[in-house]
Amino acid sequence: MIELQPDLETDFNCPDCGSELSSVGWYMPGMRTLADLECKECEREYFGDLPISQGLVTPCLLEKDSGKIHNPYGGDWFADWLKASYQNRSRDPLLIEKEYKAEITNPIILNCLDRLYGHSVLKLLNSQHYIDQRTEFDLIVLIPSQMDWLVPKGVTGTWSIEMPITSGNQWNEWIAEEIAAFANEFKKVWAGVAFPHPHPKDYTISRFTGVERFNYDQWSRESPKITYIWREDRCWIHTIPSSPSWYRIKSKIYDKISDFGVNLDRYSQHKLINKLDSNLKNNFDNLDLSVVGIGEPGGLPEHIGDYRLSAPTAAEEKTMCEIYSNSEVVIGIHGSNMILPSAHAGSVVEIMPPDRWTNITQDLVFDDKKESREIVYDYRHIPSTTNVSEISNIILSMIKHRPFHKLNSKRKWVNHQNINYEKHKYRYPDRK
């Protein structure tokens, strides 16, 4: 966490003259938490990303007069978002539902706004640290209203902001003024750092969703539950050859054809799901295959559970998490749609489009109780060039052989303390 007021420390230099920039305050007009900066030598004024969320990794400087972005650390997408939001500044009032569980005396603001759903979820997971480890502070969470069902118990205050998640990147001066008015009621105000990819040991997913992870004592090698995670804006498209440019071209062709009322993305995913179902049914007499996600239901065989919803309520999203937590395997295209499924399911098969390999693992929530080899076994990344037969073989092997893999690799089975060297005997661990 960092102190926002009264003593905000910054570490920026003027990109024009090289002088150290002076901080005159802070500004939070949406997802960004910015230092308000000035150069006393050349009299230029800037906004600079404070070390919060992606600002920890690729902080940018923005010149107030020109809107020019200085991006010395890469992360072009993060710089582009800042440039676009500043160019399209607004002051539109938004509906904010403010709920406080107790009197606030020492506030720390955790800003979970973002234009991407997955980013917002990952920011929110940081809240458990402040709830459990920094009890001297009163945690205030800023969250899009669609996600307030995920806010865990222990948060002192929630600002549920009525806005599309995709608008989280907007530069809204009205929001900044609302936050500043709140902060000015206190002598000291802090900001939660909100690591963009918090460590799995720092949170427990059931504290956020109310749903426990998969119970491995119920792992079924004969009647497995497999859940496909449906997504309509990034679809499962079998691409040959494996080329990012070809994948983008094929996606654009599909989009163009959809303008004429033919949804090839939907047709392609249905076709691949049906192939997956046919292949797996050859190996499991009691296969339970479901499709879950954001989208319109319909178009699948009746024996496939269709739980797609176009606009799920909080209760329905929790039901989706319960489906994940009862699944031996979840399978889906890479993206934020895989965060909650991976956080609850027994194992994951993620299909990687050719242009997403640089983001591998960023959308998965790992089980910190698993050994390293168990993690490698349970979280698979499969190129989208892989045919359905091979993906089916991978899922088959994961389900059939996981118990044996666990015996070979789990720490309690490779522990020298189980050996009594005096009597030359081995003590078998609990086989559960």
N, C-alpha and C positions, 0 to 999 in steps of 0.2 A: 504494500500500500504506500501511497505517497501523500504528503500533506499538501492540500490545495491552498488553504489559507490559515493563518496570515502569512506563513513563511514558505512560499513556493520556490523550490530550488530547480533551476534549469541548467542545461548544458548545451547551448547553441552558440554558434558563431555566425556573424553576418557573412553571407556568401559573396557579398560585393567587396567589403573592405577587410574582412577577417576579424573584426573586433568582436568581443564577447557581447552577446545580446542580453539586455536587461529585461527581467520579467516585470510586467505591470499588472498581472492578474491571470485569470484562467477563463475558459469559455467552453461550454458544452452545448452545441447547437443540434445535437443528434447523436450519432454513434461516435463521433470524434470527441476526445477530451484534449483541449488545446491550451497551450500557454500563449498568453498575449504578450508579444515581445516588441522591443524597440532597439534600434542601434543609435547610440548617443553620438557616434562619430559621423555617420552619413545620413542620419535621421530617417532611415527607412523603418517601416513597421511590418511585422510578420505575425503569423500564427504558426506555432510549431507543435507537432504531436508530442504529448507527454508519454512517458513509458508505460502505457496501458494497452493491453491486448496487442494488436499488430504493431502499435506504436513502439512496443518494446524492441521489435525486430527491424522494422524499416520505417523509422520516423521521417516525416517530411516537413519542409518549411514552405509556407505560402506567403508570398508578398501581397499585402493588403491592396495596394494601389493597382497593380497590374494583374493579379491573380496567377502570376507565374509560380510554378511548383519547382522546388529544389528537392531532388530525390537522390541523395548520395549513396543510399544503401540498397538500391534495387527495389523489388516489389512494385513494379510498374502499375499493377492493378490497383494497389492501395493509393498510389499517387493520382491515378486517373480518377478514382472515386472522389478524392478531395477536390480536384480541379473542377469536375462536373458539378459537385454539390455547391461549391462557392459561386460558380457562374449562374446557378439557378436558385439563389437564395430566396427564401420566402419568410413571411411573418404570419402564416395562417394559423389561427388558434386550433388546437386539437383537444378532444375530450380526454381528460386524464382522471382516472379514478384513483384517489390517494387513500390508502388504508394503513393505519398505524396500530400496532399491537400494544405499544407502551409509549410512555413519554420519551422523547428524544432529547438527549443531552450531549452526546458525542458522536455525531453522524459520520458514517463512511458510506460513500455512494458507489454502488457497483452498477456500472452502465452496461446493460446487456442488449442495447439497441444495435441493429446491424441490418444490412440489406439482404443477408443470407440467413435462412432459418438455422442451418447447422452452426454458423458462427455464434448466433444468439444462444443456442443451447449450450455450447461449449463455454461461453462466458459465464452463463448462469451456474454451471457446475463448480465454479470457483467460490460460490457463496458458502459452501459447507465449511471451507477453511475459516472464514471470518466468523461464522456461527459458532464453531467448536473451539477455535484457537484464539480468537481475538474477542473475548466476551466483554471486554471493557468498552467496546464500540457498539453503536446502534446501526445495524446494517440496513441501508435503504437500497432497494433494487429497482432499477428502471427497466421495464420489460414491455414488449408488444402485447396487447391485450389477448391475442390468440394463444399466448404461451403462459399466461399467468397461472394456469393449472399446474405448471411444473415448479412454481416457487415453493421451496421447502419450508417446513415449520422451523421457527427460530429466527426468521427474518423479522426485523422490527417494523419496517415499513415497505410498502410496495406501491410504486407508481405504475399503474397499468395504463398504457398509452394506446388510444384507439387509432391505429394506423396500420396499413398493409405492411407486412414484414419487408417487402421489397422497397418500401419508402424509408427504411431505417437509416439510409445513407443521406437523406435530405439535410440540407443546412437550414434549420428553422430557427430564426432569431427569437420567435415567441417562446419556443421550448427553452432556449438558453436563458431568457429573462425569467421564466418560471423557476428554473433551477437556481439561478443566482439569487432570486428573492428568498427562496427557501434557505439557501446557504448563509445569507446575510443575517439570519436570526441567531447565528452561532459564532462564537469567537474562533473556533477551530473546526475545519471540515477536511475530511480525508477522502481519497479515492481508492477503490479496490483496483489492484493491478489487472485482474482478469486475464490470466495467461490464455493465449489463443488455443493451446492444447494442454490443459491441466493434467497433472499426473494421475493415473487411476487410483493410486493410494490415497489421494486427497479427497475422494468423494465416494459415496455409495449410491448407486442409481436408484434404489428403492426409496431413498429419502426424497427424491424428486418426482417419481412417477407413482409411488405407492405400490409398485409391483416388484416382487423378488426376481432375481436371476433364475435361469434354468436350474432345476434340481437334477444333478447328474446321477443320483440314485435311481431316477426314472428313465434313464437312457434306454431306448428300445432299439434292438438290432433287427427286430422282425416287423414291428408296426410303427415306423417312425413318422413324426409329423414334420413336414418340410413346408416352409412358407416362402413364397416368392414375393419380393417387395416391389410393388408396382410404382412406376414413375412415368409420367406422360411427357415431361419436358426434356428428359434425357433418357432415351429408350434403349432397350436391349436390341441392338442391330448387329447381326453377324457380318463382320467386315473382312473381306479378303480383297487386296492385300492389307497388311497391318500398316496403315499410313494415316497419320493425323489429318493430312490434307484430304485424303480419300474419304475418311470418316466424316469430315465436315461437309464435303461435297454431297455425299450420300444423304446426310441429314438435311441439307438444304433442298435437295431434290424432293425428299419426302415432305418437307414443309410446303413446297410449292404445289405439289399434287394435292395436299390437304386443302388448299384454297378452292379446289374444285369439288370439295365434299368427300374426297376419298382419303381416309386416315390410314396411311401406310404404316406409320409408327405403331398404331394400335394393332393393326393386322399382323405386323411383323412380330410383336411381342406375344400376341395370342398364339401364333403359329409355333414359336419357339417354346412357349410354356406347354403346349399340347405335345410337342415332341419330347420334352423333358418328362412329362407325365407318362407317356407311352413307354419310354425307356426304363423308367424307374419301376413301373408296375410289373415289368418282366422279372424283377428281382425281389419285390415285396408284395406279398399277397394282400396286406392290409395297409397300403400306403395312404397317408392322409396328407394331401397336397392342398394348400390354400394360397390365395392371392390377396394381399393386403396392401393398401396404400391410398394415395389421393388420386381419384379418377372415377369415371362412371362405370358402374358394374354392368355385366352382360357380355355375351359373346364367348363364354367358356362352357365346356361340358358341365352338366349338373353335378357330377361327382367331385368336381373341384370346388372347394369352398371359396366363394367370391365375397370378400369383405371390403371391397373398394368403396370409398365415400368421397364425394366431391368437396364437402365442407364439414368434416367431423367435429362434433362437439367435444368438450373436455372429457366427458364420460366415455365417448366413443374412442377417443385417442387412448384412454387408459385400457379399454377393452382390446385395442390393437396391441398394446404392450403385453397384455396377458396372453395373447396368441403367440407373440414372439417368445415369451418365457416358457411356453410349453412346446417349443419347436427344437428338435435336435439340430436342424440346419435351417438357416435363413439364407436366401440367395437373392442378389439384386445387383443393379448397376451402381457403380461408384457414385457417391455423393452424400449430401446431408440426409437423404432418405434412409441411409444405413446406420445413422448414429443410434437411435433408440432400439432398432432391431438387434444390432451387435451388442448393445448394452444388456440385453435380456436373454438372447438365445444361447443354445448350447454350443453352436459353432457357426461359422460364416463362410460362404463362398461369394466373393465379390468379383463381378465382371468389370474389367478395366477397359474403357475405350482407349484408343491409341494416343489420345491427346491428354490423358489424365494421369500418366505414370508419375509425373513430378509431385502429385498430391497423394501418393499412396500412403495408407494408414491414417491420414488426417481425419477421415470420416468414421473411424471405428473407435468404439469404447471397449478397451480391453479389460479382462478380469485380472486384477492385480494378484489374486491368490494362485494363479496358474504358474507353473514352472515355464522356463523359456522354451523348452522343446514342446511342451503342451500347447503353448501359444502358437508356435509355428504350425503345429498339426491342426489346430482348431480355427485358424484364420487364414483362409486361402485367397490368393489373388490370381484371377484367371484372365488372360487376354481375351478380348471380345472376338478374336479370330478363332477361338477354340470352338469346335463343333459340339452340338448338343450331346452326342454319344460320349464324347470324352468327358464333358462336364458331368454327365450321369455316372460315369465310372468313378470319377473323383468323389462324388457324393456317396456312392455305394461303398467305396473303400473307407471313407470317413466314418460312416455309420457302423459298418460291420466290424471294423478293426480298432475302433477307438479304445475299447476296454483293454485290448492287448497292448496297444501303444502306451496306455497309462501305466500298465504293469512294468513296462520296460524303461520308462523314462521318469516317472514321478519320483520326487526326491526321496520319499520314504522307502522306495524300492532300491535306491542306490545309496544307502546310508551305511557307512562302516560301523556305526554304533549298534547296528543290529547283529553284528558278529561278536560272539564271545570267543576271543582268541585263545583263552586258557582251555576251553573245552572243545574248541574247533566246531562250534555249532552256530547255526544261523537262526535268528528269531524272526519268524514271518510277521510282517506288519498286518494291520487290519486291512482286509481286501476291499473294503468299501471305498 
